[in-house]
Amino acid sequence: MEKKRVLIISASVGSGHVRAGQALEEACREHPLVAEALHIDALEYSSFMFRNIYSKGYLQAVRYVPEIWAWAFENLDKPWKKTQFGIDMQKAHAQPLVKKIDSFAPDIIICTHFTPADIVSRLIMQDRLHANLGIVVTDFYVHALWLTDLFTRYFVPKAENRILLNKYGVPMDRINVSGIPIMNAFSHTSTKEELFRTYNFDPEVPIVLLSAGMFGIMPAKDILRILENIQTKCHIIIVCGKSESLRKQLVKLVDEIKPHNQYTIVGFTNAMHDYLAMAKVFIGKPGGLATSECLAAGVPMVIWNPIPGQETYNAYFVLENGAGLLPDNALTIGYKVDMILQDAELYEQMRANALSLAQPKAAQTIIETMLINDEEAPVKAFKKK
């Protein structure tokens, strides 16, 4: 077979779409039939206005006015009813992206966000681009915005997504239940014992891993107050991401109040896969990528503060399959963590449930499928309404 040029297009609306793109790029580098792979962020090839509306506007909405985001999610979830305004906005601000696509001359394009998928689909329909289009859904629900007129294949996380897409008119034989692409590092080769030695952590003390972004704009002292409700002796690792101010506040508070559990506070890290491999419980928001990473690691989730819409559906999936718990209130997060840490049978069952749902090789599956089916022509959906 002739080697192919693969272009992966994500969008930095949150971090999940980009992380999925990075996992696909990693899979391309390992595949002998990929001549060259390039991963780009569509928003880097758009106007300043469009980039701000899409990225910053989304983040501000889900953080400060989630009820407005919930309304938008529901009202835009109408198959084949995209607004002309949205289409015109994309056309007006897509030219730099179109030029980048043309200059790379890909054989295969894989999109991890619906906006570039829409743009690529239109280019193919207009005969301005000759490439196969793979669309990778990065949450456990397929919102109507993912629907495009012309495509080669859809890749979805679960079987129910496949049924829904088919009800919308997408041919069943063009929908693959692949899972959401995650980096190879989350399929850990190191043993827990090796990792505990590497990080100089006590292997007898269970690790609770918390992604601090779940608390939104909650003050550091309130985060610690919630975590101090965990009664079981444990080692709590808090990942603050890019919020350096939160990290500093938490470090200072831990030093001042001397909490009864051990704490490790980190900022942005490339070691999330190591922390997750050592963790017994994960506390955090159920983003599509975070959820997939927890499943691959076999780590039960205590879910809090899901973004209305896509993360609500992700939470449903985890809860329905017994891989996580959802507290009624932030003050009972500790109670749910204690349930898992103090009940070995419950923990083992939740861990087994998580691993049974895991699809750690999703990225490799997607790349392989697009390559071996490279003779397929793009198809149109039947547009069932």
Secondary structure, DSSP 4 states (H G I P E B T S, - for coil): ---EEEEEEE--SSSHHHHHHHHHHHHHHH-TTEEEEEEEEGGGGS-HHHHIIIIIHHHHHHHH-HHHHHHHHHHT--TT---HHHHHHHHHH-HHHHHHHHHH--SEEEESSHHHHHHHHHHHHTTS---EEEEE--SSS--GGG--SEESEEEESSHHHHHHHHHTT--GGGEEE------GGGS--S-HHHHHHHHT--TTS-EEEEEGGGGTT--HHHHHHHHTT--S--EEEEE-TT-HHHHHHHHHHHHHH--SSEEEEE-S-S-HHHHHHHEEEEEE---HHHHHHHHHHT--EEE--PPTTHHHHHHHHHHHTTSEE--SSGGGHHHHHHHHHH-HHHHHHHHHHHHHH--TTHHHHHHHHHHHTTTPPPEE-----
